């Protein structure tokens, strides 16, 4: 009974597991819509590879196992965003790059700088010209019936609604300078925008939520999206904007921490 109670508590409190379950439901709907072998297999492959790689390095490094819910989130994102018409090795490579960024580009153990899924997808996209399709959510409004209520509930429980709200508000204001308010709202309700805003943007480790940054991070990423849109250098603007936001947030917080430590050392009596 004690083990069962502990397991139930883990499931209830593991928000990454809740996000993974939400993406699992979105994947099921996408498979029902497209009914292709790749749409079924590619997300599962990405989830499998992320799980094996993350568990493998943890066993080698720390000699322990853990519940790899974050790996499932990353895997489902890769599988639901990269075009399923791409070769299977592209999915495997994106998962490998996401794993490497998570494990080796950071400030310490479990303190990676970049959103792993965004990093893996953008790396393969830039190097091999892979289409960032957002295919799992951009085909119709049906996935949003699952995504919106479940993610709003999760974000509210995590006390992290501000990055998505700030991002969507700034992005909407930008859109209504270009198109009508109704068309701007329709664009805002696109599956790719909402998967990005509700799932990828507020990822806990890579999206700062300390002090004013919990409000400013969403605004920062929205400004970066708008800026990249004007440059027209990249067809995909959401993921590179997020990665730039991750880096800027990391550098700002690192500077604040270093400055605070220096001030404390100077205030100590000699």
Residue, then its C-alpha position, 0 to 999 in steps of 0.5 A: x500500500x505504501x508503494x502504491x501511495x508513493x507511486x500515485x503521489x509521483x504521478x500526481x506531482x510529476x507535471x512533466x508526466x502530465x505534459x507527456x500524457x497530453x502530447x500522447x493524446x495529441x499524437x493519437x488524434x494525429x495518427x487517427x487523422x493521417x493514418x500513415x505508418x510514419x505518423x504512428x512510428x516516428x513519435x514512438x521512435x523519438x520517445x524510445x531513443x530519448x528514453x534509452x539515451x537519458x536512462x543510459x547516461x544516468x545509469x553510467x554516471x549516477x548508477x541509478x534509474x529515474x522516471x523519464x517523463x521529461x524524455x517522453x515530452x522531448x520525444x513526442x515534441x520531436x515526433x510531432x513537429x518534424x515532417x513524418x515524410x522525412x527519412x527515419x534517420x532524421x528523427x533519430x538524429x534530432x533525438x540524439x542532438x536533443x540528448x547531447x544538448x540536454x546532457x552536455x550544454x549546461x551549467x551543471x547536472x540537470x541544468x541544461x541551457x536550451x530546450x532539448x526538443x527545439x535544439x534537436x529540431x533546429x540543428x537537423x533543420x539547419x544542417x539538412x534542410x529538414x521541414x519544421x512542419x508542426x504536423x501533429x497539431x497544425x492540421x485542424x482545430x481538433x488537437x486544440x480541444x485536447x491541448x488547450x484545457x489540459x495544458x492550461x490546467x497543468x500550467x496553472x498547477x505549476x504556477x507558470x501561466x505567465x510566459x505563455x500569456x505574455x508571449x501570446x499577448x505581445x504576439x497578438x498585438x503585433x499581428x493586429x498591426x498587420x491583419x484584422x483582429x479576427x484574423x490575428x486571433x485565428x492565427x493565434x489559435x493555430x496549433x503550431x503557435x499554441x503547442x509552442x506557447x503552451x508546451x515548449x515556451x514554459x519548460x521549467x528548466x530552460x525558461x527562467x521563472x525567477x522574479x520579474x523574469x517569469x513575466x519578461x521571458x514570454x515578452x522576450x521570446x515574442x520580440x525575438x519571434x517578431x524580429x526574426x520574422x522581419x529578417x526573413x532569414x529563417x522560415x521557422x522563427x518560433x524555435x530559434x527565438x526560443x533558443x535565443x531566449x533560453x541563452x539570453x535568460x541563462x546569461x542574465x541570470x548567471x550575471x545576476x548570480x555572479x554580481x550578487x556573489x561578488x557583492x556579498x564577498x565585498x560586504x564581508x569583513x576582512 
